[in-house]
Amino acid sequence: MGTDCKSVEDQSDAGNGVSVVDEMMRTIQMGLVAGLVGLPSLAFAQVINPNPTLIQFGTLQAVGSNASVSSYRGQFVDRGRNSGVRDKPRASANGSPLEPVNVRLGAFILSPTIDYDTFQTDNAKRANTNGQSDTGYIIRPRMTLASNWSRHALSFGAGVAGTVYQDFSTEDATDVELQALGRLDVRRGANLQAAYRYYEGTESRSTAGLPVNVAEPGSYESSALTIGGVWELTRTRLSANVDVSDFSFDPVPLTNGTILSQVDRNSEGAALTLRADYALTPSTAIFASGTYGTRNYQERTGGLFPSRDSDQNQALVGVNFDLSNLARGEVAIGYLSQSFDAALYDDSEAFGYRAAVEWFPTTLVTVGLVATRNITDSPVQGSGSAITTGLGGQLDWDVRSNLVLSARAQREIFEYDNVVRRDERTTLTASGALLLTQWLSVVFNVTNEKLETNNVAGLNFEETRYGVRLSLRR
């Protein structure tokens, strides 16, 4: 489907700073650093074809991540046996196409989009009690410039999102993202790829690493570079990538007038991921992957806790499949570990899994399921890591050729080492995306998010948000 029906998920960027920061920390820091190859994003619980690739433009991902099937090559990788509701080309009632025309600039294609969002929230500051309502507005211009070559590929992307609240200006935010992606085709079935992403944004008040008494949301910068390659030999596919990333968090003001330094959250990391796939049949392949990564944190001068420098290891085995007119997906299980340089933090070992499956009961309905269990770095002071378990599901209904209705539910549980704390976050979303013309679409959505934690007074909250988006695209 076109960009706008997919952009229903983009609402979480504006409405849920936790999605932006926590999901970046999980998908980039742990995906690139701890090598959680193929770990599906619960913040964007739309489940897409999880066959192995290197990079999906729009997010940096490690080899084996859940990227679009259109980027795959090879019979057992780019199977093309199913088409979900969101994959279909769109047309109006009279049959005229509703896909964007885009702008051709020589050998490149320019795809500009500008969104205008308005939303109403019943708890603008995510307060534990006496939540205050507010109305907000978001302007989000974006563009991608991609080559249209028969071999090799080069893409650039940029986007800005400005959020303004009518009453509570402390919640205003500006997010900026820049990306670049290149692919060098060495021969049929073999290529080298590289991607870079820079992001500057705002995190939510309910981020686990922040105290309850922050006066306004904090901001941070992150960058990530991925370099890798893929080599296919008949039934075998080998891939490798090196990832480096860093995060830098700005100080945040507190309600008592002081400034809280977040220097101990600043970090740099690197990882190496290797993966091998073997095709049993044209529709099914088994794989094994391994990752070794390191992450180093800056230590706060005079702080109570040492830095959380650590090494991470992951070993996974699994299967990916694409069964015609039935289902497609990837399921993996494996071993996870994280060891810290400082004796204060307990080393972690855990059984891990991930599953991302799409089921196609009819041509008009797609049902997706995501399940994960992994070790993540903990943003909570005094805690080194957390066992994170997630479950998400989504249903897309193709009501008409230009109208898609969706329902989504997700639940994440964070169990922190070294401290007595358990966080449970539940998010429910209903949305409808209507393509009016090739240039204009509208998205309606309502989201309810709830956080329950057992050991931080005042951090629990519940928020319901209603939103409407108008999207102009070319």
C-alpha positions in Angstrom: 0.0 0.0 0.0 1.0 3.6 -0.3 2.9 5.5 2.2 0.0 7.0 4.1 -1.7 3.8 5.2 1.6 2.6 6.5 2.1 5.9 8.2 -0.5 5.0 10.8 2.4 3.7 12.9 4.2 7.1 12.7 1.7 8.5 15.2 3.7 6.9 18.0 6.6 9.2 17.2 4.6 12.2 18.2 2.4 10.7 20.8 4.8 8.4 22.5 8.4 9.6 23.2 9.0 6.2 24.8 8.5 4.6 21.4 11.1 6.8 19.9 13.8 6.5 22.5 13.2 3.1 24.0 12.6 1.5 20.6 15.7 3.1 19.2 17.7 1.8 22.2 16.4 -1.7 21.6 16.5 -1.8 17.8 19.7 0.2 17.3 21.7 -0.3 20.5 20.7 -3.9 21.0 20.0 -4.7 17.4 23.3 -3.2 16.2 25.3 -3.7 19.3 24.0 -6.9 20.9 23.1 -8.3 17.5 19.4 -8.9 17.9 19.1 -9.7 14.2 15.6 -9.8 13.0 14.1 -8.6 16.3 10.7 -7.2 15.3 9.8 -3.8 16.5 6.9 -3.8 19.0 6.6 0.0 18.7 5.7 -0.6 15.1 3.8 -3.8 15.5 2.9 -4.0 11.8 4.6 -7.3 11.0 6.3 -7.3 7.6 8.1 -10.1 5.8 11.0 -11.0 8.1 13.2 -12.7 5.5 16.9 -11.8 5.9 18.4 -8.7 4.4 20.9 -6.1 5.4 19.2 -2.6 5.7 15.7 -1.3 5.3 15.7 2.3 4.4 13.9 4.3 7.1 15.6 2.4 9.9 19.1 1.0 10.3 18.9 -2.7 11.0 21.3 -5.6 11.3 21.6 -8.5 8.9 18.4 -10.6 9.2 16.2 -7.7 10.2 12.6 -7.4 9.2 12.9 -5.5 6.0 10.6 -5.2 3.0 10.5 -8.2 0.7 11.1 -5.8 -2.3 14.8 -5.4 -1.2 15.6 -9.2 -1.4 17.3 -11.1 -4.2 17.4 -14.8 -4.7 14.6 -17.4 -5.1 14.5 -18.5 -1.5 14.7 -15.0 -0.2 12.6 -12.9 -2.5 9.8 -15.4 -2.6 6.9 -13.1 -3.3 4.3 -15.7 -2.5 2.1 -13.5 -0.4 0.8 -9.9 -0.3 -0.5 -8.4 2.8 -3.2 -5.7 3.1 -0.5 -3.0 3.4 1.5 -4.3 0.4 -1.2 -3.9 -2.2 -1.3 -1.1 -4.8 -4.2 1.2 -4.2 -6.9 2.5 -6.6 -10.1 4.6 -6.3 -13.6 3.3 -6.9 -13.4 4.1 -10.6 -10.1 2.2 -10.9 -7.7 5.2 -11.1 -4.4 4.6 -9.2 -3.9 6.2 -5.9 -0.2 5.5 -5.5 2.0 8.6 -5.4 3.5 9.7 -8.7 6.8 10.9 -7.2 9.2 13.2 -9.0 11.9 11.9 -11.5 15.2 13.8 -11.3 17.3 12.1 -14.0 18.3 8.7 -12.6 16.8 9.5 -9.2 13.3 9.5 -7.8 12.2 12.2 -5.3 9.4 11.3 -2.8 8.3 14.3 -0.8 5.7 14.1 1.9 4.3 16.7 4.4 2.0 15.7 7.2 -0.2 17.8 9.5 -1.4 16.2 12.7 -3.8 17.5 15.3 -4.4 15.4 18.5 -6.2 15.6 21.8 -4.7 14.0 24.9 -6.3 13.5 28.4 -2.8 13.4 30.1 -0.3 15.7 28.4 2.3 15.3 31.1 1.7 11.6 31.7 0.9 12.3 35.4 0.1 9.6 37.9 -2.9 11.5 39.1 -4.9 14.5 38.0 -3.9 14.3 34.4 -4.4 17.5 32.4 -5.8 17.5 28.9 -4.4 19.5 26.0 -4.5 19.8 22.2 -1.4 19.5 20.1 -0.3 20.0 16.5 2.5 18.4 14.5 4.1 19.4 11.2 6.2 16.7 9.6 7.9 17.3 6.3 9.9 14.3 4.9 11.7 13.4 1.7 13.6 10.5 0.2 15.8 10.6 -2.9 16.5 7.1 -4.3 18.4 6.0 -7.4 16.5 4.1 -10.2 19.5 2.2 -11.5 19.3 -1.4 -12.7 22.4 -2.2 -10.6 23.7 -0.7 -7.4 21.5 1.6 -5.3 21.9 5.0 -3.5 19.3 6.6 -1.3 19.1 9.7 0.9 16.4 10.7 3.4 15.6 13.6 5.7 12.7 14.5 8.0 11.7 17.0 10.6 8.8 16.8 13.1 7.8 19.8 15.1 5.3 19.3 17.9 3.5 22.2 19.6 1.1 21.9 22.6 -1.6 24.6 22.9 -1.3 24.9 26.7 1.8 23.1 27.9 4.7 24.5 26.0 7.1 22.5 28.1 6.0 19.4 26.0 6.9 21.0 22.7 9.5 19.1 20.7 11.5 19.1 17.5 12.9 15.9 16.0 15.4 15.7 13.1 16.5 12.6 11.1 19.0 12.2 8.3 19.8 9.0 6.5 21.9 7.6 3.7 22.1 4.2 2.2 24.2 2.6 -0.5 24.4 -0.8 -2.1 27.2 -2.1 -4.4 26.3 -5.1 -6.5 29.4 -7.2 -6.8 27.8 -9.9 -8.9 24.5 -11.8 -9.0 23.6 -12.7 -5.4 26.5 -10.8 -3.8 26.6 -7.2 -2.7 28.1 -4.8 -0.2 25.9 -2.3 1.7 26.4 0.6 4.0 24.0 2.9 5.9 24.2 5.9 8.2 21.5 7.4 10.4 21.6 10.6 12.5 18.7 11.4 14.9 18.1 14.3 17.2 14.9 14.1 19.2 13.0 14.2 22.5 12.2 11.4 24.9 9.1 10.9 26.9 8.6 11.8 30.5 7.9 8.2 31.2 11.3 7.0 30.0 12.6 4.5 32.6 15.9 6.3 33.2 14.2 9.7 34.2 13.0 10.6 37.7 9.3 11.5 38.2 10.1 15.2 38.9 11.4 16.2 35.5 10.2 19.7 34.5 10.2 18.9 30.8 11.1 16.0 28.5 14.8 15.4 27.8 16.5 15.5 24.4 19.3 13.4 23.0 21.3 12.7 19.8 22.2 9.3 18.3 24.0 8.1 15.2 24.5 4.6 13.8 26.6 3.2 10.9 26.2 -0.2 9.4 28.6 -1.8 6.9 28.0 -5.3 5.6 27.7 -7.8 2.8 25.6 -10.7 1.4 26.7 -13.7 -0.6 24.4 -16.3 -2.1 25.4 -19.7 -3.4 22.5 -21.8 -4.7 20.8 -22.8 -1.5 23.1 -21.0 0.9 23.1 -17.3 1.9 25.9 -15.9 4.0 25.8 -12.4 5.5 28.0 -10.3 7.8 27.8 -6.8 9.1 29.7 -4.4 11.5 27.7 -1.9 13.4 28.8 1.2 15.4 26.5 3.5 17.3 26.5 6.2 19.9 24.0 8.1 22.1 24.4 11.4 23.8 21.7 12.7 26.3 21.3 16.4 27.3 20.8 17.5 30.9 17.2 17.8 32.0 15.6 20.4 34.3 13.8 19.2 37.5 10.8 20.7 39.1 12.9 21.8 42.1 15.0 24.1 39.9 18.1 22.0 39.6 19.6 20.4 36.5 20.0 16.6 36.2 23.1 15.5 34.3 22.6 12.5 32.1 26.2 12.0 31.1 26.2 8.5 32.5 23.7 7.5 29.8 26.0 8.6 27.0 27.5 5.5 25.3 29.3 4.1 22.3 29.1 0.6 20.9 30.2 -1.7 18.2 29.2 -5.2 17.1 29.9 -7.9 14.6 27.1 -10.2 13.3 27.4 -13.3 11.2 24.5 -15.2 9.7 24.0 -18.3 7.4 20.7 -19.3 5.8 20.1 -22.7 4.0 17.0 -23.2 1.8 15.3 -26.5 2.5 12.6 -25.8 -0.1 11.8 -22.7 -2.3 9.4 -21.6 0.5 11.4 -22.4 3.7 14.9 -21.8 5.0 16.7 -22.5 8.2 19.4 -20.2 9.6 21.9 -19.7 12.4 23.3 -16.4 13.5 25.8 -15.1 16.1 26.7 -11.7 17.4 29.4 -10.3 19.6 29.1 -6.6 20.7 30.5 -4.1 23.2 29.1 -1.0 24.7 31.0 1.6 26.8 29.3 4.2 28.9 30.6 7.6 30.2 31.0 7.7 33.9 29.5 10.6 35.9 32.0 12.5 38.0 31.2 11.9 41.7 28.4 9.5 40.8 27.2 6.7 43.0 27.4 4.0 40.4 30.2 2.9 38.0 29.7 3.0 34.3 27.8 0.1 32.7 30.5 -1.0 30.2 29.6 -4.5 29.0 30.1 -7.3 26.4 27.1 -8.9 24.8 26.7 -12.3 23.0 23.9 -13.8 21.1 23.4 -17.2 19.3 20.2 -18.0 17.5 18.8 -20.7 15.3 15.5 -20.5 13.4 13.4 -20.8 10.4 11.9 -18.4 7.9 9.1 -19.3 5.5 6.7 -17.9 2.9 3.8 -20.3 2.3 1.5 -19.3 -0.6 -1.8 -17.8 0.4 -1.3 -18.8 4.0 1.5 -17.3 6.1 5.0 -15.9 6.1 7.4 -15.1 8.9 10.5 -16.0 10.9 10.8 -17.8 14.3 14.1 -18.1 16.2 15.3 -19.3 19.6 18.7 -18.9 21.2 21.1 -18.0 24.0 21.7 -14.4 25.2 24.3 -13.1 27.6 25.7 -9.8 28.9 28.7 -9.4 31.1 29.8 -6.2 32.9 33.2 -4.8 33.7 32.0 -3.4 37.0 31.4 -6.0 39.8 28.4 -4.1 41.0 26.3 -5.3 38.1 25.2 -8.9 37.8 26.0 -10.7 34.6 23.0 -11.9 32.7 22.2 -15.1 30.8 18.8 -15.9 29.3 16.9 -18.0 26.9 15.8 -15.7 24.1 13.3 -15.9 21.3 11.7 -13.9 18.6 8.8 -14.6 16.3 7.3 -12.4 13.5 4.5 -14.1 11.6 1.8 -12.8 9.2 -1.3 -14.9 8.6 -3.6 -14.3 5.6 -7.0 -15.7 6.4 -8.5 -13.9 3.3 -7.2 -11.6 0.7 -8.8 -8.7 2.6 -7.4 -9.4 6.1 -3.9 -9.7 7.4 -3.1 -10.8 11.0 0.3 -10.2 12.4 2.0 -11.5 15.6 5.3 -10.5 17.2 6.8 -12.1 20.3 10.2 -11.4 21.7 12.4 -12.1 24.8 15.9 -10.5 25.0 18.4 -8.7 27.2 18.6 -4.9 27.0 20.7 -2.3 28.6 19.0 -0.8 31.6 18.5 3.0 31.8 17.8 2.7 35.6 20.6 3.8 37.9 22.1 0.9 39.8 20.8 -1.6 37.3 23.0 -3.1 34.5 20.5 -4.9 32.3 16.8 -5.9 32.0 15.0 -8.9 30.7 12.5 -7.6 28.2 9.5 -9.7 27.0 7.1 -8.4 24.4 4.0 -9.5 22.7 2.2 -7.6 19.9 -0.6 -8.3 17.5 -2.2 -6.4 14.6 -5.1 -6.9 12.3 -5.5 -5.0 9.0 -8.8 -5.0 7.2 -9.0 -3.9 3.5 -12.5 -2.4 3.7 -12.2 -0.8 0.3 -9.4 -0.3 -2.2 -8.7 3.2 -0.6 -9.6 2.4 3.0 -7.8 0.3 5.6 -8.9 -0.2 9.2 -6.4 -1.5 11.7 -6.4 -2.6 15.4 -3.2 -3.2 17.3 -2.3 -4.4 20.8 1.1 -4.7 22.4 2.5 -5.5 25.9 6.0 -5.2 27.1 7.5 -6.3 30.5 10.8 -5.1 31.8 12.5 -6.9 34.7 15.6 -5.0 35.9 18.6 -6.7 37.4 20.2 -5.4 40.7 17.1 -3.4 41.7 13.6 -4.4 42.7 11.7 -3.1 39.8 9.3 -4.4 37.1 7.6 -2.2 34.4 4.6 -3.3 32.4 3.6 -1.2 29.4 0.4 -1.8 27.5 -0.7 0.0 24.3 -3.9 -0.3 22.4 -4.5 1.4 19.0 -7.3 1.6 16.5 -6.9 3.5 13.2 -8.3 4.1 9.8 -6.3 5.3 6.7 -8.3 6.8 3.8 -6.6 7.6 0.5 -8.6 10.4 -1.1 -6.4 11.1 -4.1 -2.9 10.4 -5.3 -1.8 13.5 -3.4 -4.0 13.5 -0.3 -4.8 11.0 2.5 -6.3 11.2 6.0 -5.6 9.0 9.0 -7.8 8.8 12.1 -6.5 7.0 15.2 -7.1 6.5 18.9 -4.4 5.2 21.3 -4.5 4.2 24.9 -1.2 3.7 26.7 -0.7 2.5 30.3 2.5 2.1 32.4 2.5 0.1 35.6 5.7 -0.1 37.7 6.0 -1.7 41.2 8.8 0.4 42.7 8.7 4.1 41.5 6.0 6.2 43.2 4.3 8.5 40.8 5.6 7.0 37.6 2.5 5.0 36.7 0.3 6.7 34.2 -2.5 6.2 31.7 -3.1 8.3 28.6 -5.7 8.3 25.8 -4.9 10.2 22.6 -7.2 11.0 19.7 -5.6 12.1 16.4 -6.2 13.1 12.8 -3.6 13.4 10.2 -3.7 15.0 6.7 -0.9 13.9 4.5 0.2 15.5 1.2 2.6 13.5 -0.9 4.0 13.5 -4.4 
